[in-house]
Amino acid sequence: MKKTVRVYIHGTVQGVFFRGFIKENAERYNVKGFVRNLEDGRIEVFLEGNVDDVNKMIKLCEKGPRHSQIKKIDIKPERFQDLKSFKILHF
């Protein structure tokens, strides 16, 4: 079964290798989507893949890389889009 979510991560999440951390783990778990910094200091992560793998990625979003400080995450279900890769987007 597939799962697709959009995750917004609040806290000290920019400038701490968060996007690279998410991309590396998404590729490890074969999860597709994207990650990007938002102008308001949050990080947005779009994840889709097998339910267990997406759930593992959500747990990683809650933890973050070593120097991040997660204050809150918001998770919103999304429609499956059958993406083919995981990318770091830049605005």
Biopython code that builds the backbone (N, CA, C, O; Angstrom):
import numpy as np
from Bio.PDB.StructureBuilder import StructureBuilder

atoms = [
    (1, "MET", "N", (0.838, -1.175, 0.000)),
    (1, "MET", "CA", (0.000, 0.000, 0.000)),
    (1, "MET", "C", (0.886, 1.243, 0.000)),
    (1, "MET", "O", (1.926, 1.275, 0.659)),
    (2, "LYS", "N", (0.468, 2.257, -0.740)),
    (2, "LYS", "CA", (1.231, 3.508, -0.880)),
    (2, "LYS", "C", (0.705, 4.576, 0.073)),
    (2, "LYS", "O", (-0.460, 4.570, 0.470)),
    (3, "LYS", "N", (1.599, 5.485, 0.421)),
    (3, "LYS", "CA", (1.240, 6.603, 1.295)),
    (3, "LYS", "C", (1.942, 7.841, 0.773)),
    (3, "LYS", "O", (3.097, 7.788, 0.352)),
    (4, "THR", "N", (1.225, 8.964, 0.807)),
    (4, "THR", "CA", (1.790, 10.247, 0.376)),
    (4, "THR", "C", (1.441, 11.296, 1.420)),
    (4, "THR", "O", (0.280, 11.440, 1.805)),
    (5, "VAL", "N", (2.453, 12.028, 1.877)),
    (5, "VAL", "CA", (2.240, 13.085, 2.865)),
    (5, "VAL", "C", (3.131, 14.285, 2.556)),
    (5, "VAL", "O", (4.163, 14.175, 1.894)),
    (6, "ARG", "N", (2.691, 15.429, 3.061)),
    (6, "ARG", "CA", (3.498, 16.646, 3.045)),
    (6, "ARG", "C", (3.779, 16.962, 4.508)),
    (6, "ARG", "O", (2.862, 17.010, 5.328)),
    (7, "VAL", "N", (5.057, 17.178, 4.831)),
    (7, "VAL", "CA", (5.473, 17.426, 6.205)),
    (7, "VAL", "C", (6.110, 18.805, 6.285)),
    (7, "VAL", "O", (6.987, 19.144, 5.491)),
    (8, "TYR", "N", (5.658, 19.594, 7.250)),
    (8, "TYR", "CA", (6.264, 20.893, 7.523)),
    (8, "TYR", "C", (6.986, 20.787, 8.857)),
    (8, "TYR", "O", (6.394, 20.389, 9.860)),
    (9, "ILE", "N", (8.270, 21.144, 8.867)),
    (9, "ILE", "CA", (9.103, 20.985, 10.050)),
    (9, "ILE", "C", (9.495, 22.371, 10.555)),
    (9, "ILE", "O", (10.059, 23.180, 9.818)),
    (10, "HIS", "N", (9.187, 22.627, 11.821)),
    (10, "HIS", "CA", (9.462, 23.903, 12.469)),
    (10, "HIS", "C", (10.615, 23.734, 13.451)),
    (10, "HIS", "O", (10.771, 22.673, 14.056)),
    (11, "GLY", "N", (11.412, 24.769, 13.607)),
    (11, "GLY", "CA", (12.507, 24.743, 14.578)),
    (11, "GLY", "C", (13.800, 25.220, 13.940)),
    (11, "GLY", "O", (13.785, 25.962, 12.958)),
    (12, "THR", "N", (14.924, 24.783, 14.509)),
    (12, "THR", "CA", (16.229, 25.083, 13.932)),
    (12, "THR", "C", (16.507, 23.994, 12.903)),
    (12, "THR", "O", (17.073, 22.946, 13.215)),
    (13, "VAL", "N", (16.096, 24.269, 11.670)),
    (13, "VAL", "CA", (16.142, 23.230, 10.641)),
    (13, "VAL", "C", (16.854, 23.670, 9.363)),
    (13, "VAL", "O", (17.104, 22.846, 8.483)),
    (14, "GLN", "N", (17.178, 24.944, 9.251)),
    (14, "GLN", "CA", (17.920, 25.401, 8.079)),
    (14, "GLN", "C", (19.364, 25.651, 8.475)),
    (14, "GLN", "O", (19.640, 26.163, 9.560)),
    (15, "GLY", "N", (20.285, 25.287, 7.589)),
    (15, "GLY", "CA", (21.701, 25.476, 7.857)),
    (15, "GLY", "C", (22.316, 24.373, 8.709)),
    (15, "GLY", "O", (23.404, 24.547, 9.258)),
    (16, "VAL", "N", (21.624, 23.237, 8.823)),
    (16, "VAL", "CA", (22.115, 22.121, 9.644)),
    (16, "VAL", "C", (22.142, 20.818, 8.841)),
    (16, "VAL", "O", (22.080, 19.731, 9.416)),
    (17, "PHE", "N", (22.236, 20.929, 7.511)),
    (17, "PHE", "CA", (22.284, 19.772, 6.607)),
    (17, "PHE", "C", (20.985, 18.964, 6.617)),
    (17, "PHE", "O", (20.998, 17.765, 6.338)),
    (18, "PHE", "N", (19.865, 19.616, 6.938)),
    (18, "PHE", "CA", (18.590, 18.906, 7.026)),
    (18, "PHE", "C", (18.150, 18.355, 5.671)),
    (18, "PHE", "O", (17.726, 17.203, 5.577)),
    (19, "ARG", "N", (18.249, 19.167, 4.631)),
    (19, "ARG", "CA", (17.791, 18.703, 3.305)),
    (19, "ARG", "C", (18.614, 17.511, 2.831)),
    (19, "ARG", "O", (18.058, 16.543, 2.313)),
    (20, "GLY", "N", (19.925, 17.571, 3.003)),
    (20, "GLY", "CA", (20.776, 16.450, 2.615)),
    (20, "GLY", "C", (20.473, 15.197, 3.426)),
    (20, "GLY", "O", (20.469, 14.088, 2.891)),
    (21, "PHE", "N", (20.221, 15.379, 4.712)),
    (21, "PHE", "CA", (19.853, 14.277, 5.610)),
    (21, "PHE", "C", (18.576, 13.590, 5.127)),
    (21, "PHE", "O", (18.502, 12.362, 5.082)),
    (22, "ILE", "N", (17.578, 14.390, 4.767)),
    (22, "ILE", "CA", (16.305, 13.829, 4.302)),
    (22, "ILE", "C", (16.498, 13.115, 2.961)),
    (22, "ILE", "O", (15.999, 12.005, 2.775)),
    (23, "LYS", "N", (17.218, 13.743, 2.026)),
    (23, "LYS", "CA", (17.424, 13.129, 0.706)),
    (23, "LYS", "C", (18.167, 11.802, 0.828)),
    (23, "LYS", "O", (17.787, 10.812, 0.203)),
    (24, "GLU", "N", (19.218, 11.785, 1.628)),
    (24, "GLU", "CA", (20.001, 10.556, 1.813)),
    (24, "GLU", "C", (19.134, 9.419, 2.351)),
    (24, "GLU", "O", (19.225, 8.290, 1.870)),
    (25, "ASN", "N", (18.304, 9.707, 3.332)),
    (25, "ASN", "CA", (17.448, 8.678, 3.917)),
    (25, "ASN", "C", (16.297, 8.299, 2.997)),
    (25, "ASN", "O", (15.896, 7.136, 2.962)),
    (26, "ALA", "N", (15.763, 9.249, 2.257)),
    (26, "ALA", "CA", (14.695, 8.933, 1.301)),
    (26, "ALA", "C", (15.208, 7.953, 0.254)),
    (26, "ALA", "O", (14.505, 7.016, -0.123)),
    (27, "GLU", "N", (16.418, 8.168, -0.211)),
    (27, "GLU", "CA", (16.993, 7.244, -1.190)),
    (27, "GLU", "C", (17.246, 5.873, -0.560)),
    (27, "GLU", "O", (17.063, 4.847, -1.214)),
    (28, "ARG", "N", (17.660, 5.855, 0.691)),
    (28, "ARG", "CA", (17.881, 4.592, 1.398)),
    (28, "ARG", "C", (16.577, 3.787, 1.509)),
    (28, "ARG", "O", (16.585, 2.565, 1.360)),
    (29, "TYR", "N", (15.462, 4.476, 1.768)),
    (29, "TYR", "CA", (14.171, 3.804, 1.953)),
    (29, "TYR", "C", (13.319, 3.758, 0.681)),
    (29, "TYR", "O", (12.165, 3.332, 0.716)),
    (30, "ASN", "N", (13.895, 4.198, -0.440)),
    (30, "ASN", "CA", (13.191, 4.190, -1.727)),
    (30, "ASN", "C", (11.900, 5.016, -1.671)),
    (30, "ASN", "O", (10.874, 4.618, -2.222)),
    (31, "VAL", "N", (11.967, 6.155, -1.005)),
    (31, "VAL", "CA", (10.845, 7.082, -0.932)),
    (31, "VAL", "C", (11.094, 8.198, -1.940)),
    (31, "VAL", "O", (12.216, 8.690, -2.067)),
    (32, "LYS", "N", (10.059, 8.587, -2.646)),
    (32, "LYS", "CA", (10.161, 9.633, -3.673)),
    (32, "LYS", "C", (9.575, 10.929, -3.140)),
    (32, "LYS", "O", (8.823, 10.926, -2.165)),
    (33, "GLY", "N", (9.925, 12.045, -3.790)),
    (33, "GLY", "CA", (9.374, 13.333, -3.402)),
    (33, "GLY", "C", (10.388, 14.439, -3.482)),
    (33, "GLY", "O", (11.235, 14.463, -4.375)),
    (34, "PHE", "N", (10.299, 15.374, -2.525)),
    (34, "PHE", "CA", (11.240, 16.493, -2.514)),
    (34, "PHE", "C", (11.340, 17.079, -1.114)),
    (34, "PHE", "O", (10.505, 16.824, -0.246)),
    (35, "VAL", "N", (12.385, 17.870, -0.925)),
    (35, "VAL", "CA", (12.576, 18.641, 0.302)),
    (35, "VAL", "C", (13.033, 20.029, -0.105)),
    (35, "VAL", "O", (13.780, 20.187, -1.070)),
    (36, "ARG", "N", (12.578, 21.043, 0.640)),
    (36, "ARG", "CA", (13.028, 22.402, 0.353)),
    (36, "ARG", "C", (12.891, 23.283, 1.583)),
    (36, "ARG", "O", (12.045, 23.052, 2.447)),
    (37, "ASN", "N", (13.747, 24.299, 1.641)),
    (37, "ASN", "CA", (13.628, 25.333, 2.660)),
    (37, "ASN", "C", (12.491, 26.254, 2.274)),
    (37, "ASN", "O", (12.269, 26.511, 1.090)),
    (38, "LEU", "N", (11.772, 26.752, 3.261)),
    (38, "LEU", "CA", (10.749, 27.767, 3.032)),
    (38, "LEU", "C", (11.251, 29.100, 3.572)),
    (38, "LEU", "O", (12.075, 29.136, 4.486)),
    (39, "GLU", "N", (10.755, 30.189, 3.006)),
    (39, "GLU", "CA", (11.219, 31.519, 3.381)),
    (39, "GLU", "C", (10.967, 31.838, 4.853)),
    (39, "GLU", "O", (11.673, 32.665, 5.431)),
    (40, "ASP", "N", (9.973, 31.196, 5.469)),
    (40, "ASP", "CA", (9.646, 31.487, 6.873)),
    (40, "ASP", "C", (10.483, 30.672, 7.862)),
    (40, "ASP", "O", (10.225, 30.710, 9.065)),
    (41, "GLY", "N", (11.495, 29.927, 7.361)),
    (41, "GLY", "CA", (12.391, 29.185, 8.238)),
    (41, "GLY", "C", (12.038, 27.725, 8.423)),
    (41, "GLY", "O", (12.814, 26.974, 9.014)),
    (42, "ARG", "N", (10.873, 27.303, 7.928)),
    (42, "ARG", "CA", (10.497, 25.888, 8.004)),
    (42, "ARG", "C", (11.127, 25.116, 6.858)),
    (42, "ARG", "O", (11.694, 25.684, 5.925)),
    (43, "ILE", "N", (11.006, 23.789, 6.964)),
    (43, "ILE", "CA", (11.366, 22.906, 5.852)),
    (43, "ILE", "C", (10.101, 22.165, 5.441)),
    (43, "ILE", "O", (9.324, 21.718, 6.285)),
    (44, "GLU", "N", (9.908, 22.044, 4.138)),
    (44, "GLU", "CA", (8.787, 21.291, 3.588)),
    (44, "GLU", "C", (9.345, 20.011, 2.978)),
    (44, "GLU", "O", (10.320, 20.041, 2.228)),
    (45, "VAL", "N", (8.709, 18.877, 3.310)),
    (45, "VAL", "CA", (9.112, 17.583, 2.766)),
    (45, "VAL", "C", (7.881, 16.918, 2.183)),
    (45, "VAL", "O", (6.867, 16.779, 2.866)),
    (46, "PHE", "N", (7.959, 16.506, 0.929)),
    (46, "PHE", "CA", (6.890, 15.759, 0.273)),
    (46, "PHE", "C", (7.389, 14.332, 0.127)),
    (46, "PHE", "O", (8.427, 14.096, -0.492)),
    (47, "LEU", "N", (6.656, 13.377, 0.693)),
    (47, "LEU", "CA", (7.088, 11.982, 0.723)),
    (47, "LEU", "C", (6.021, 11.082, 0.133)),
    (47, "LEU", "O", (4.838, 11.220, 0.444)),
    (48, "GLU", "N", (6.445, 10.155, -0.724)),
    (48, "GLU", "CA", (5.514, 9.121, -1.167)),
    (48, "GLU", "C", (6.264, 7.824, -1.411)),
    (48, "GLU", "O", (7.394, 7.807, -1.899)),
    (49, "GLY", "N", (5.594, 6.746, -1.054)),
    (49, "GLY", "CA", (6.194, 5.425, -1.193)),
    (49, "GLY", "C", (5.376, 4.416, -0.415)),
    (49, "GLY", "O", (4.208, 4.656, -0.107)),
    (50, "ASN", "N", (5.990, 3.286, -0.098)),
    (50, "ASN", "CA", (5.309, 2.277, 0.702)),
    (50, "ASN", "C", (5.040, 2.825, 2.097)),
    (50, "ASN", "O", (5.842, 3.591, 2.630)),
    (51, "VAL", "N", (3.916, 2.436, 2.690)),
    (51, "VAL", "CA", (3.484, 2.969, 3.984)),
    (51, "VAL", "C", (4.590, 2.879, 5.030)),
    (51, "VAL", "O", (4.880, 3.870, 5.699)),
    (52, "ASP", "N", (5.210, 1.716, 5.184)),
    (52, "ASP", "CA", (6.242, 1.547, 6.215)),
    (52, "ASP", "C", (7.431, 2.473, 5.980)),
    (52, "ASP", "O", (7.975, 3.039, 6.928)),
    (53, "ASP", "N", (7.834, 2.626, 4.733)),
    (53, "ASP", "CA", (8.985, 3.469, 4.411)),
    (53, "ASP", "C", (8.676, 4.947, 4.653)),
    (53, "ASP", "O", (9.518, 5.678, 5.176)),
    (54, "VAL", "N", (7.482, 5.387, 4.278)),
    (54, "VAL", "CA", (7.086, 6.782, 4.521)),
    (54, "VAL", "C", (6.997, 7.030, 6.031)),
    (54, "VAL", "O", (7.398, 8.092, 6.506)),
    (55, "ASN", "N", (6.480, 6.069, 6.780)),
    (55, "ASN", "CA", (6.412, 6.221, 8.238)),
    (55, "ASN", "C", (7.807, 6.327, 8.854)),
    (55, "ASN", "O", (8.004, 7.083, 9.806)),
    (56, "LYS", "N", (8.772, 5.582, 8.324)),
    (56, "LYS", "CA", (10.163, 5.693, 8.792)),
    (56, "LYS", "C", (10.699, 7.093, 8.511)),
    (56, "LYS", "O", (11.399, 7.672, 9.341)),
    (57, "MET", "N", (10.374, 7.629, 7.355)),
    (57, "MET", "CA", (10.833, 8.973, 7.001)),
    (57, "MET", "C", (10.190, 10.034, 7.907)),
    (57, "MET", "O", (10.843, 11.008, 8.279)),
    (58, "ILE", "N", (8.931, 9.848, 8.255)),
    (58, "ILE", "CA", (8.276, 10.788, 9.175)),
    (58, "ILE", "C", (8.997, 10.786, 10.519)),
    (58, "ILE", "O", (9.211, 11.843, 11.112)),
    (59, "LYS", "N", (9.371, 9.604, 10.997)),
    (59, "LYS", "CA", (10.125, 9.505, 12.265)),
    (59, "LYS", "C", (11.451, 10.251, 12.152)),
    (59, "LYS", "O", (11.865, 10.922, 13.098)),
    (60, "LEU", "N", (12.122, 10.141, 11.002)),
    (60, "LEU", "CA", (13.379, 10.860, 10.793)),
    (60, "LEU", "C", (13.151, 12.370, 10.747)),
    (60, "LEU", "O", (13.994, 13.142, 11.203)),
    (61, "CYS", "N", (12.019, 12.786, 10.199)),
    (61, "CYS", "CA", (11.691, 14.218, 10.185)),
    (61, "CYS", "C", (11.486, 14.735, 11.608)),
    (61, "CYS", "O", (11.823, 15.880, 11.910)),
    (62, "GLU", "N", (10.940, 13.901, 12.472)),
    (62, "GLU", "CA", (10.723, 14.285, 13.867)),
    (62, "GLU", "C", (12.044, 14.399, 14.630)),
    (62, "GLU", "O", (12.151, 15.172, 15.582)),
    (63, "LYS", "N", (13.040, 13.632, 14.213)),
    (63, "LYS", "CA", (14.340, 13.617, 14.882)),
    (63, "LYS", "C", (15.306, 14.631, 14.268)),
    (63, "LYS", "O", (15.919, 15.421, 14.985)),
    (64, "GLY", "N", (15.439, 14.606, 12.948)),
    (64, "GLY", "CA", (16.340, 15.508, 12.238)),
    (64, "GLY", "C", (17.794, 15.107, 12.377)),
    (64, "GLY", "O", (18.125, 14.184, 13.121)),
    (65, "PRO", "N", (18.672, 15.814, 11.648)),
    (65, "PRO", "CA", (20.106, 15.555, 11.768)),
    (65, "PRO", "C", (20.650, 16.109, 13.084)),
    (65, "PRO", "O", (19.930, 16.744, 13.855)),
    (66, "ARG", "N", (21.888, 15.862, 13.313)),
    (66, "ARG", "CA", (22.552, 16.128, 14.592)),
    (66, "ARG", "C", (22.318, 17.521, 15.193)),
    (66, "ARG", "O", (21.990, 17.616, 16.376)),
    (67, "HIS", "N", (22.471, 18.580, 14.436)),
    (67, "HIS", "CA", (22.414, 19.928, 15.004)),
    (67, "HIS", "C", (21.046, 20.596, 14.874)),
    (67, "HIS", "O", (20.903, 21.772, 15.208)),
    (68, "SER", "N", (20.056, 19.875, 14.403)),
    (68, "SER", "CA", (18.716, 20.457, 14.281)),
    (68, "SER", "C", (18.002, 20.406, 15.632)),
    (68, "SER", "O", (18.323, 19.593, 16.499)),
    (69, "GLN", "N", (17.044, 21.284, 15.776)),
    (69, "GLN", "CA", (16.183, 21.297, 16.955)),
    (69, "GLN", "C", (14.751, 21.405, 16.458)),
    (69, "GLN", "O", (14.303, 22.478, 16.054)),
    (70, "ILE", "N", (14.043, 20.299, 16.489)),
    (70, "ILE", "CA", (12.680, 20.247, 15.987)),
    (70, "ILE", "C", (11.729, 20.726, 17.079)),
    (70, "ILE", "O", (11.725, 20.191, 18.188)),
    (71, "LYS", "N", (10.924, 21.737, 16.757)),
    (71, "LYS", "CA", (9.929, 22.226, 17.712)),
    (71, "LYS", "C", (8.569, 21.601, 17.450)),
    (71, "LYS", "O", (7.815, 21.324, 18.383)),
    (72, "LYS", "N", (8.256, 21.380, 16.170)),
    (72, "LYS", "CA", (6.929, 20.880, 15.803)),
    (72, "LYS", "C", (6.968, 20.403, 14.361)),
    (72, "LYS", "O", (7.705, 20.945, 13.537)),
    (73, "ILE", "N", (6.167, 19.383, 14.061)),
    (73, "ILE", "CA", (5.963, 19.023, 12.656)),
    (73, "ILE", "C", (4.464, 18.930, 12.379)),
    (73, "ILE", "O", (3.684, 18.504, 13.230)),
    (74, "ASP", "N", (4.089, 19.331, 11.190)),
    (74, "ASP", "CA", (2.710, 19.215, 10.713)),
    (74, "ASP", "C", (2.719, 18.231, 9.559)),
    (74, "ASP", "O", (3.561, 18.327, 8.665)),
    (75, "ILE", "N", (1.786, 17.281, 9.572)),
    (75, "ILE", "CA", (1.700, 16.263, 8.518)),
    (75, "ILE", "C", (0.337, 16.365, 7.857)),
    (75, "ILE", "O", (-0.696, 16.337, 8.526)),
    (76, "LYS", "N", (0.346, 16.483, 6.546)),
    (76, "LYS", "CA", (-0.891, 16.573, 5.782)),
    (76, "LYS", "C", (-0.919, 15.471, 4.728)),
    (76, "LYS", "O", (0.024, 15.346, 3.946)),
    (77, "PRO", "N", (-1.980, 14.671, 4.693)),
    (77, "PRO", "CA", (-2.082, 13.654, 3.639)),
    (77, "PRO", "C", (-2.203, 14.316, 2.263)),
    (77, "PRO", "O", (-2.802, 15.383, 2.124)),
    (78, "GLU", "N", (-1.631, 13.672, 1.266)),
    (78, "GLU", "CA", (-1.667, 14.185, -0.102)),
    (78, "GLU", "C", (-2.105, 13.076, -1.050)),
    (78, "GLU", "O", (-2.123, 11.900, -0.686)),
    (79, "ARG", "N", (-2.456, 13.467, -2.267)),
    (79, "ARG", "CA", (-2.815, 12.517, -3.315)),
    (79, "ARG", "C", (-1.540, 11.915, -3.903)),
    (79, "ARG", "O", (-0.571, 12.635, -4.147)),
    (80, "PHE", "N", (-1.533, 10.623, -4.129)),
    (80, "PHE", "CA", (-0.384, 9.924, -4.705)),
    (80, "PHE", "C", (-0.100, 10.472, -6.104)),
    (80, "PHE", "O", (-1.016, 10.608, -6.915)),
    (81, "GLN", "N", (1.170, 10.788, -6.389)),
    (81, "GLN", "CA", (1.536, 11.389, -7.673)),
    (81, "GLN", "C", (2.480, 10.530, -8.498)),
    (81, "GLN", "O", (2.813, 10.899, -9.625)),
    (82, "ASP", "N", (2.916, 9.401, -7.973)),
    (82, "ASP", "CA", (3.801, 8.483, -8.690)),
    (82, "ASP", "C", (5.086, 9.174, -9.159)),
    (82, "ASP", "O", (5.478, 9.065, -10.321)),
    (83, "LEU", "N", (5.724, 9.879, -8.238)),
    (83, "LEU", "CA", (6.995, 10.539, -8.552)),
    (83, "LEU", "C", (8.082, 9.493, -8.778)),
    (83, "LEU", "O", (7.983, 8.370, -8.282)),
    (84, "LYS", "N", (9.114, 9.861, -9.524)),
    (84, "LYS", "CA", (10.152, 8.899, -9.923)),
    (84, "LYS", "C", (11.471, 9.065, -9.183)),
    (84, "LYS", "O", (12.360, 8.225, -9.314)),
    (85, "SER", "N", (11.612, 10.143, -8.401)),
    (85, "SER", "CA", (12.886, 10.381, -7.727)),
    (85, "SER", "C", (12.655, 11.231, -6.487)),
    (85, "SER", "O", (11.531, 11.642, -6.197)),
    (86, "PHE", "N", (13.740, 11.488, -5.759)),
    (86, "PHE", "CA", (13.687, 12.408, -4.619)),
    (86, "PHE", "C", (14.657, 13.544, -4.906)),
    (86, "PHE", "O", (15.811, 13.305, -5.259)),
    (87, "LYS", "N", (14.193, 14.775, -4.758)),
    (87, "LYS", "CA", (15.019, 15.932, -5.119)),
    (87, "LYS", "C", (15.069, 16.953, -3.988)),
    (87, "LYS", "O", (14.151, 17.071, -3.177)),
    (88, "ILE", "N", (16.174, 17.682, -3.968)),
    (88, "ILE", "CA", (16.274, 18.879, -3.137)),
    (88, "ILE", "C", (15.896, 20.052, -4.044)),
    (88, "ILE", "O", (16.553, 20.292, -5.057)),
    (89, "LEU", "N", (14.850, 20.772, -3.682)),
    (89, "LEU", "CA", (14.417, 21.924, -4.465)),
    (89, "LEU", "C", (14.971, 23.201, -3.843)),
    (89, "LEU", "O", (15.153, 23.286, -2.629)),
    (90, "HIS", "N", (15.236, 24.191, -4.691)),
    (90, "HIS", "CA", (15.733, 25.483, -4.235)),
    (90, "HIS", "C", (14.774, 26.539, -4.702)),
    (90, "HIS", "O", (14.313, 26.508, -5.843)),
    (91, "PHE", "N", (14.462, 27.493, -3.814)),
    (91, "PHE", "CA", (13.553, 28.572, -4.221)),
    (91, "PHE", "C", (14.309, 29.827, -4.549)),
    (91, "PHE", "O", (13.705, 30.837, -4.910)),
]
sb = StructureBuilder()
sb.init_structure("model")
sb.init_model(0)
sb.init_chain("A")
sb.init_seg("    ")
for serial, (resi, resn, name, xyz) in enumerate(atoms, 1):
    if name == "N":
        sb.init_residue(resn, " ", resi, " ")
    sb.init_atom(name, np.array(xyz, "f"), 0.0, 1.0, " ", f" {name:<3s}", serial, name[0])
structure = sb.get_structure()
